[in-house]
Amino acid sequence: MKALVRPLFLTALVGTLAACNAPDTVMENGAIMLYGNKVALRVIGAPKAVIDADGGLVIDGKAIATTPAERNLLAQYNQSVRSVHDTGLAMGKTGVEMAIKSVEAKSSSTPGQTDKAAEAGSGQMQKLSLDICKAQASIKTVQDQLAVQLPAFKPYASIVSAHDVASCESDAKD
């Protein structure tokens, strides 16, 4: 038994350490990644940028001076990315609840309960999908404003396109 404890402990430790470096959310093919309260932006040909929850901006390891208005926009950008993350978690929870209700309805003797559970969950999933699209649209809006106001942000100003937002909304409505 003692022979198994050490390898299991080491495996758990390595798994935990590996998970510490994994992003909480990945968007736009890895161009936007959420790590706790920090949003990392990666664009080919530009250094990594990090936006913290209070709107601080660090590019290539160097803090970028910003005005209060720019800092507010950066904080909004961060919040919108965190909103996508939170909504994604809510979608996962809704999916699990739908599965549980479906299994419970199938095992009950009441016909039609499975369909009712599926319809209720489907409506909630569509609402949450649209919420993600709203957050993505907010990211696009803030991104466009930052491109005009903050020259250091320009390389990151095309991460979310109008096509991305329209595609999200179209998919969410289907």
Beta strands, then each sheet from edge to edge (+ up, - down):
strand 1: 25-27
strand 2: 32-35
strand 3: 38-41
strand 4: 49-51
strand 5: 57-59
strand 6: 62-64
sheet 1: 1+ 2- 3+ 4- 5+ 6-
end
